[in-house]
Amino acid sequence: MYHCNDCGRLFREPTVITEDHGLSAPPYERVETCPHCGGKSFTELNQTCRYCGGRIGAGMRFCSTACEEKSAALFARHLARKAAEEPINRVLRRKAAYNRRHGTAYSYGQFVAHTEKTK
């Protein structure tokens, strides 16, 4: 399914026009247009499952409840990983706090070199 950005109408397939530009042999220019207004500005609407990529109907996000549940579980794992207390995240939080407190704009490397003591 496609949506025309010029006239706002929906259509299944664009109209294909072949322009020869006065040439007697190929290569010819292939132009896809809206079948309603002839506009060349249109977008294909998402018709694939957001988890597995399978074909779905208009207005759907997932092809099945199983894909929807797997997608939710995957996103939950992503959030857990993001919130995990990794050593680099601790240093990045200290760097941000230091920059706010002192009005500096140190990068990670500058912050470590300036404030962290090597042993």
HELIX and SHEET records of a PDB file:
HELIX    1   1 THR A   65  ALA A   83  1                                  19    
HELIX    2   2 PRO A   87  HIS A  102  1                                  16    
HELIX    3   3 TYR A  108  THR A  115  1                                   8    
SHEET    1   A 3 LEU A  10  PHE A  11  0                                        
SHEET    2   A 3 TYR A   2  CYS A   4 -1                                        
SHEET    3   A 3 PHE A  42  GLU A  44 -1                                        
SHEET    1   B 2 THR A  15  GLU A  19  0                                        
SHEET    2   B 2 GLU A  29  THR A  33 -1                                        
END                                                                             
